[in-house]
Amino acid sequence: MLSRRLWHSMPVNASRPLIYQGTKRVIASNNISTTDRFSPLAPAYAQNTIIQAPLIAAYSTVASSKTLTLSEQLAQGSRYALAKSITLVESSRSDHRAEAQQLLSYILKKQRDQPLTKPTFRIGLSGSPGVGKSTFIEAFGMYLLEQGHKVAVLAVDPSSSRTGGSILGDKTRMTELSRADDAYVRPSPSRGTLGGVARNTNEAILLCEAAGYDVTLVETVGVGQSETMVAEMVDMFVLLVGPGGGDELQGLKKGIVELSDLVIVNKADGKLADAARAVSMDYTSAIKFLQPPSPLWKTKVLRVSSRENTGIDKAWEAMKSYFDTMTSANKLTEKRGAQRKVWMWRQITSELVDRLNSDDKVKQHVAELESKVFDGKMTSGQAADSVVDVFLNKVKEDRI
């Protein structure tokens, strides 16, 4: 529900947020009575007000003065505005979510009217713990800055199971890059999201691009079956592997290599140089038997030393080649559109689960069902159907 404070803070002459309520009456007070499909949100203190329907976006095209100022600062490249904007999209507070959706709507409209002058490139980087992802990103990011790019790094941290906050602090592992004027490093807690990819990373990418960052790097937590989610939000998926440890082809078992547009063998220096060469040959041979992510691109395997800064330039050349190949065939635009549809449904699922978990009546019913499922008196499928039925019935009651 939109908070009373936020609703009243909006200028009187501005279009206040709208809330999708369906066609039945959902707001009734001494002064307000409407059956419109989109109804202005009434003051929270209005008598007999019923505002419990799902808060599905239908916001005004005119941003509030606060959001408008933030969007203008964002367009000017303000790191403070970018940090504040990402905090809004990551927040679970209803007033923050409302502001975030208003901000994103304004940005999307502005980009439709005035497309970005510089093409943007989204790169996902994943790999097992210990392969040197953060070290590579810092070396790679500094190289990109030298090439005249503005770099944003969204480093998705593992979450504390107790607090939901970041526990690694990627910013402390990229000290040089995080201090650079044209770089922005943002560690974000995964909050238990499948695969460690923060729920609102897609929106954070959009905000980074609105702030003028033309290359966005998304570092993910570890490698696993669920980690493939990152490939559904970036233009190019890069897998980092180490030179030894007996897990050279670990990615093959989990299907990660099949999603990879580029495989980088890191730490190819010193005593590990020979091992890195051997691992590189193993991956090169294995990839020949796999279906590439795109028929237009053949997955490459490269060796890099982040410590000695060797191979970084070749890695970037390979990435640019991929970008040019996909762009010339108009495949990146097509890919991003398909990704937005995928994440729309992921967001719908996530929002519905949040609604279920926050409803007192549903929570009480769930507690009873969990006991029955535990005792074997009901299957998990039957319990799930029952929870959904209770929730839908409650929604119908609230809309009458």
C-alpha positions as CSV (number, residue, x, y, z in Angstrom):
1,M,0.0,0.0,0.0
2,L,1.3,3.5,-0.8
3,S,2.0,5.3,2.5
4,R,0.0,8.3,3.6
5,R,3.2,10.3,3.9
6,L,4.3,9.7,0.3
7,W,0.8,10.4,-1.1
8,H,0.5,13.7,0.7
9,S,4.1,14.7,-0.1
10,M,3.3,14.9,-3.8
11,P,2.5,18.3,-5.2
12,V,-1.2,19.1,-5.5
13,N,-0.8,20.1,-9.2
14,A,1.1,16.9,-10.0
15,S,-0.6,13.7,-11.2
16,R,-0.6,11.4,-8.1
17,P,0.1,7.7,-8.5
18,L,-2.6,5.5,-9.7
19,I,-3.3,2.0,-8.4
20,Y,-4.7,-0.8,-10.5
21,Q,-7.9,-2.0,-8.8
22,G,-9.9,-3.7,-11.5
23,T,-13.4,-2.7,-12.5
24,K,-15.2,-3.1,-9.2
25,R,-15.5,-0.5,-6.5
26,V,-12.4,-0.5,-4.3
27,I,-12.5,3.0,-2.7
28,A,-15.5,4.3,-0.9
29,S,-15.7,7.2,1.5
30,N,-17.9,10.2,2.3
31,N,-16.3,12.1,-0.6
32,I,-15.0,9.4,-2.9
33,S,-16.9,6.8,-4.8
34,T,-15.6,5.3,-8.0
35,T,-15.8,2.2,-10.2
36,D,-13.1,3.3,-12.7
37,R,-10.5,0.8,-13.7
38,F,-7.8,3.2,-12.6
39,S,-8.6,5.1,-9.5
40,P,-6.6,7.8,-7.8
41,L,-5.4,6.6,-4.4
42,A,-7.6,8.2,-1.7
43,P,-6.1,9.6,1.6
44,A,-5.4,6.8,4.1
45,Y,-7.7,8.4,6.6
46,A,-10.8,8.5,4.4
47,Q,-13.7,6.6,6.0
48,N,-14.4,3.1,4.9
49,T,-11.4,3.2,2.6
50,I,-10.4,-0.2,1.2
51,I,-6.9,-0.3,-0.3
52,Q,-5.8,-3.8,-0.2
53,A,-5.7,-4.9,-3.8
54,P,-2.3,-5.7,-5.3
55,L,-0.2,-2.6,-5.9
56,I,0.5,-3.3,-9.6
57,A,2.1,-0.4,-11.4
58,A,0.0,2.3,-13.1
59,Y,1.8,5.4,-12.1
60,S,1.4,9.0,-13.3
61,T,3.5,10.2,-16.2
62,V,4.4,13.3,-14.3
63,A,7.0,12.6,-11.7
64,S,6.9,14.1,-8.2
65,S,9.3,17.0,-7.7
66,K,11.5,14.7,-5.5
67,T,11.7,12.0,-8.1
68,L,12.1,14.4,-11.0
69,T,15.1,16.0,-9.2
70,L,16.6,12.6,-8.6
71,S,16.2,11.6,-12.3
72,E,17.8,14.9,-13.4
73,Q,20.7,14.3,-11.1
74,L,21.0,10.8,-12.4
75,A,21.1,12.1,-16.0
76,Q,24.0,14.3,-15.0
77,G,26.0,11.3,-13.8
78,S,25.7,11.9,-10.1
79,R,27.0,8.9,-8.2
80,Y,25.1,10.0,-5.2
81,A,21.8,10.0,-7.2
82,L,22.7,6.6,-8.6
83,A,23.4,5.1,-5.2
84,K,20.1,6.6,-3.9
85,S,18.2,5.3,-6.9
86,I,19.5,1.8,-6.5
87,T,18.7,1.8,-2.8
88,L,15.1,2.7,-3.8
89,V,14.7,-0.2,-6.2
90,E,16.3,-2.6,-3.7
91,S,14.1,-1.5,-0.9
92,S,11.1,-3.6,0.2
93,R,9.3,-0.6,1.7
94,S,6.1,0.3,-0.1
95,D,6.8,4.0,-0.3
96,H,10.3,3.4,-1.6
97,R,8.9,0.9,-4.2
98,A,6.4,3.5,-5.3
99,E,9.1,6.1,-5.7
100,A,11.3,3.6,-7.6
101,Q,8.6,2.7,-10.0
102,Q,7.9,6.4,-10.7
103,L,11.6,7.0,-11.3
104,L,11.9,4.1,-13.6
105,S,8.9,5.1,-15.6
106,Y,10.3,8.6,-16.0
107,I,13.7,7.2,-17.2
108,L,12.0,4.8,-19.7
109,K,10.0,7.7,-21.1
110,K,13.0,9.9,-21.4
111,Q,15.0,7.2,-23.2
112,R,12.1,6.7,-25.6
113,D,12.1,10.4,-26.4
114,Q,15.9,10.8,-26.3
115,P,17.7,7.5,-26.9
116,L,21.1,7.0,-25.3
117,T,23.8,8.5,-27.6
118,K,26.3,5.8,-26.6
119,P,25.6,2.1,-27.0
120,T,25.6,0.1,-23.7
121,F,27.1,-3.3,-23.1
122,R,26.0,-5.6,-20.3
123,I,28.4,-8.3,-19.3
124,G,27.8,-11.1,-16.7
125,L,30.8,-12.7,-15.0
126,S,30.5,-15.9,-13.0
127,G,32.8,-18.5,-11.6
128,S,33.5,-20.7,-8.6
129,P,34.8,-19.0,-5.5
130,G,38.6,-18.6,-5.6
131,V,39.0,-18.1,-9.4
132,G,39.7,-14.4,-8.9
133,K,36.5,-12.8,-10.2
134,S,36.9,-9.6,-8.2
135,T,40.6,-9.3,-9.1
136,F,39.8,-9.8,-12.7
137,I,37.0,-7.2,-12.6
138,E,39.3,-4.6,-11.1
139,A,42.0,-5.2,-13.7
140,F,39.5,-5.3,-16.5
141,G,37.6,-2.3,-15.2
142,M,40.7,-0.2,-15.0
143,Y,41.6,-1.2,-18.6
144,L,38.1,-0.1,-19.8
145,L,38.6,3.2,-18.1
146,E,41.8,3.7,-20.0
147,Q,39.8,3.1,-23.2
148,G,37.5,5.9,-22.4
149,H,34.5,3.9,-21.0
150,K,32.4,4.5,-17.9
151,V,32.1,1.3,-15.9
152,A,29.5,0.2,-13.4
153,V,30.0,-3.0,-11.4
154,L,27.0,-4.7,-9.7
155,A,28.7,-7.2,-7.5
156,V,26.0,-9.4,-6.0
157,D,27.1,-10.5,-2.6
158,P,26.1,-13.6,-0.7
159,S,23.6,-12.6,2.0
160,S,23.8,-13.1,5.7
161,S,21.1,-15.6,6.5
162,R,20.2,-13.5,9.6
163,T,20.3,-10.0,8.4
164,G,19.9,-10.3,4.6
165,G,22.9,-7.9,4.2
166,S,26.1,-8.3,2.2
167,I,28.8,-10.3,4.0
168,L,31.8,-10.1,1.6
169,G,31.9,-6.4,0.6
170,D,33.1,-6.5,-3.0
171,K,33.9,-2.8,-2.8
172,T,36.7,-3.5,-0.3
173,R,38.1,-6.0,-2.8
174,M,38.1,-3.5,-5.7
175,T,39.7,-0.5,-3.9
176,E,41.4,1.1,-7.0
177,L,38.4,0.7,-9.2
178,S,35.9,1.9,-6.7
179,R,37.9,5.2,-6.2
180,A,38.0,5.9,-10.0
181,D,35.9,8.9,-11.1
182,D,34.3,7.1,-14.1
183,A,33.6,3.9,-12.2
184,Y,30.8,2.9,-9.8
185,V,31.0,-0.3,-7.7
186,R,27.9,-1.4,-6.0
187,P,27.8,-4.6,-3.8
188,S,24.2,-5.8,-3.4
189,P,23.0,-8.5,-1.1
190,S,21.4,-11.5,-2.9
191,R,18.8,-11.8,0.0
192,G,18.5,-15.5,-0.7
193,T,17.4,-14.9,-4.4
194,L,17.9,-18.0,-6.5
195,G,21.5,-18.1,-7.8
196,G,22.5,-15.0,-5.8
197,V,21.3,-12.6,-8.5
198,A,19.6,-9.8,-6.6
199,R,15.9,-9.4,-7.5
200,N,16.2,-5.9,-8.8
201,T,19.6,-6.1,-10.6
202,N,17.7,-5.6,-13.9
203,E,16.5,-2.2,-12.7
204,A,19.9,-1.3,-11.3
205,I,21.4,-1.9,-14.7
206,L,18.9,0.5,-16.2
207,L,19.7,3.1,-13.6
208,C,23.5,2.7,-14.3
209,E,22.9,3.2,-18.0
210,A,20.8,6.3,-17.3
211,A,23.7,7.7,-15.3
212,G,26.0,7.4,-18.3
213,Y,27.8,4.1,-17.6
214,D,28.1,2.4,-21.0
215,V,29.6,-0.9,-19.7
216,T,27.9,-2.7,-16.8
217,L,29.6,-5.7,-15.2
218,V,27.4,-8.1,-13.1
219,E,29.5,-10.3,-10.8
220,T,27.5,-13.2,-9.4
221,V,27.9,-15.5,-6.5
222,G,29.6,-18.8,-7.3
223,V,28.5,-21.2,-10.0
224,G,25.5,-23.6,-9.9
225,Q,22.4,-24.6,-11.9
226,S,20.5,-21.6,-10.6
227,E,23.4,-19.3,-11.6
228,T,22.2,-19.4,-15.2
229,M,19.8,-16.6,-14.2
230,V,22.5,-14.1,-14.8
231,A,22.7,-15.1,-18.5
232,E,19.0,-13.9,-18.7
233,M,19.9,-10.3,-17.8
234,V,23.1,-9.5,-19.7
235,D,24.2,-9.3,-23.4
236,M,27.2,-11.5,-22.9
237,F,27.9,-14.2,-20.3
238,V,31.5,-14.8,-19.3
239,L,32.7,-17.8,-17.3
240,L,35.9,-17.5,-15.3
241,V,37.8,-20.7,-14.3
242,G,40.9,-21.4,-12.4
243,P,44.1,-23.2,-13.6
244,G,43.9,-26.1,-11.3
245,G,42.3,-27.8,-8.3
246,G,40.9,-30.8,-10.2
247,D,37.7,-29.0,-11.2
248,E,38.7,-27.9,-14.6
249,L,35.5,-29.0,-16.3
250,Q,33.2,-28.6,-13.4
251,G,31.1,-26.1,-15.4
252,L,30.3,-28.8,-18.0
253,K,28.5,-30.9,-15.4
254,K,26.2,-28.0,-14.6
255,G,25.5,-26.7,-18.0
256,I,27.3,-23.4,-17.3
257,V,29.7,-23.7,-20.3
258,E,26.7,-24.1,-22.6
259,L,25.6,-20.7,-21.6
260,S,29.0,-19.1,-21.9
261,D,29.9,-16.8,-24.8
262,L,33.5,-16.6,-23.5
263,V,35.6,-18.7,-21.1
264,I,38.5,-17.0,-19.4
265,V,41.1,-19.0,-17.6
266,N,42.4,-16.7,-14.9
267,K,45.7,-16.7,-12.9
268,A,47.7,-17.8,-16.1
269,D,51.0,-16.7,-14.6
270,G,54.0,-17.9,-12.7
271,K,53.9,-21.5,-11.6
272,L,50.3,-21.8,-12.8
273,A,51.0,-20.8,-16.4
274,D,51.4,-24.4,-17.6
275,A,48.3,-25.6,-15.7
276,A,46.3,-22.7,-17.2
277,R,47.4,-23.6,-20.7
278,A,46.3,-27.2,-20.1
279,V,42.9,-26.1,-18.7
280,S,42.5,-23.8,-21.7
281,M,43.0,-26.7,-24.1
282,D,40.6,-28.9,-22.1
283,Y,37.8,-26.3,-22.4
284,T,38.6,-25.6,-26.1
285,S,38.2,-29.3,-26.9
286,A,35.1,-29.7,-24.8
287,I,33.3,-26.7,-26.3
288,K,33.4,-28.3,-29.7
289,F,30.8,-30.9,-28.6
290,L,28.5,-28.3,-27.1
291,Q,25.7,-26.2,-28.7
292,P,26.8,-22.6,-28.7
293,P,24.4,-20.0,-27.0
294,S,24.0,-18.3,-30.4
295,P,24.5,-19.6,-34.0
296,L,26.2,-16.4,-34.8
297,W,29.0,-16.8,-32.3
298,K,31.5,-19.5,-31.5
299,T,32.5,-19.6,-27.8
300,K,36.1,-18.6,-27.3
301,V,38.6,-19.7,-24.6
302,L,41.3,-17.2,-23.5
303,R,44.0,-17.1,-20.8
304,V,44.4,-14.0,-18.6
305,S,46.6,-12.9,-15.7
306,S,44.8,-10.3,-13.7
307,R,47.9,-9.9,-11.5
308,E,50.3,-9.2,-14.4
309,N,47.6,-7.5,-16.5
310,T,48.2,-9.8,-19.5
311,G,45.5,-11.0,-21.8
312,I,43.1,-8.3,-20.6
313,D,43.2,-6.5,-23.9
314,K,42.5,-9.8,-25.8
315,A,39.5,-10.5,-23.6
316,W,38.1,-7.1,-24.4
317,E,38.7,-7.5,-28.1
318,A,36.7,-10.8,-28.0
319,M,33.9,-9.1,-26.1
320,K,33.8,-6.2,-28.6
321,S,33.8,-8.7,-31.5
322,Y,30.8,-10.5,-29.9
323,F,29.0,-7.1,-29.4
324,D,29.6,-6.0,-33.0
325,T,28.5,-9.4,-34.3
326,M,25.2,-9.5,-32.4
327,T,24.5,-5.8,-32.9
328,S,24.9,-5.9,-36.7
329,A,22.4,-8.8,-36.8
330,N,20.0,-6.8,-34.5
331,K,20.2,-9.7,-32.0
332,L,21.0,-7.7,-28.9
333,T,17.8,-5.7,-29.2
334,E,15.9,-8.9,-29.7
335,K,17.7,-10.6,-26.8
336,R,17.0,-7.7,-24.4
337,G,13.3,-7.7,-25.3
338,A,13.1,-11.5,-24.6
339,Q,14.9,-11.1,-21.3
340,R,12.5,-8.4,-20.2
341,K,9.6,-10.8,-20.7
342,V,11.3,-13.6,-18.8
343,W,12.0,-11.2,-15.8
344,M,8.5,-9.8,-15.9
345,W,7.2,-13.3,-15.0
346,R,10.0,-13.8,-12.4
347,Q,8.9,-10.5,-10.8
348,I,5.3,-11.5,-10.9
349,T,6.1,-14.8,-9.2
350,S,8.2,-13.0,-6.6
351,E,5.5,-10.3,-5.9
352,L,2.8,-12.9,-5.5
353,V,5.0,-14.8,-3.0
354,D,5.6,-11.6,-1.1
355,R,1.9,-10.9,-1.0
356,L,1.1,-14.4,0.3
357,N,3.8,-14.1,3.0
358,S,2.5,-10.7,4.2
359,D,-1.2,-11.6,4.4
360,D,-2.2,-12.5,8.0
361,K,-5.1,-14.7,7.0
362,V,-2.9,-16.6,4.5
363,K,0.0,-17.0,7.0
364,Q,-2.4,-18.5,9.6
365,H,-3.7,-21.0,7.0
366,V,-0.2,-21.8,5.8
367,A,0.9,-22.7,9.4
368,E,-1.9,-25.2,9.6
369,L,-1.1,-26.7,6.2
370,E,2.6,-27.0,6.9
371,S,1.7,-29.2,9.9
372,K,-0.5,-31.4,7.7
373,V,2.2,-31.7,5.0
374,F,4.8,-32.6,7.6
375,D,2.6,-35.3,9.1
376,G,1.8,-36.7,5.6
377,K,-1.9,-35.9,5.8
378,M,-1.7,-33.7,2.7
379,T,0.5,-33.5,-0.3
380,S,2.6,-30.3,-1.1
381,G,0.5,-29.8,-4.2
382,Q,-2.8,-29.9,-2.3
383,A,-1.4,-27.5,0.2
384,A,-0.3,-25.1,-2.5
385,D,-3.7,-25.1,-4.2
386,S,-5.4,-24.5,-0.8
387,V,-3.1,-21.5,-0.1
388,V,-3.8,-19.9,-3.5
389,D,-7.6,-20.5,-3.1
390,V,-7.6,-18.8,0.3
391,F,-5.6,-15.8,-1.1
392,L,-7.9,-15.4,-4.2
393,N,-11.0,-15.6,-2.1
394,K,-9.7,-12.9,0.2
395,V,-8.9,-10.7,-2.7
396,K,-12.4,-11.1,-4.0
397,E,-13.8,-10.2,-0.6
398,D,-11.7,-7.1,-0.4
399,R,-12.9,-5.9,-3.9
400,I,-16.6,-6.3,-3.1
